[in-house]
């Protein structure tokens, strides 16, 4: 696990465990913040990067009411298995910040608070995602379920999507 800095190299996703409840993820993209924000909030883009393809899953449902208090839901499907994620947008500052909850539906009492910030520096945009889990056990469960591998793959998929759009 590489230490996180706002200057994460392009194409390399850094992840750091902080305390016993937080995960910080950082990556630099060769794309404007506006485009990354849209890729994170528009269902037609989210469908193309959010589910890790190597796991044989597809994003079968993707809805988002992108406004403070609005809700989203993503349903990943692999064969007959389905995995739902949902949450509520807490704060939205177009092109620079998103704050939302994320609930893995089998564990509705374990909402994660996610804060994503975007900062343009030259021709790069630095993304930092701070995930705050409700307990050390919830964070440990996410890591044990393979969250790190899936996150790294989806960041690569987001990078590929952004490259196709710029």
Helices and strands as residue ranges (DSSP letters): E 14-18, E 22-29, H 33-41, H 43-49, G 53-55, E 58-64, E 71-78, E 81-93, E 97-104, G 105-107, E 112-121, E 124-132, H 136-144, H 147-165
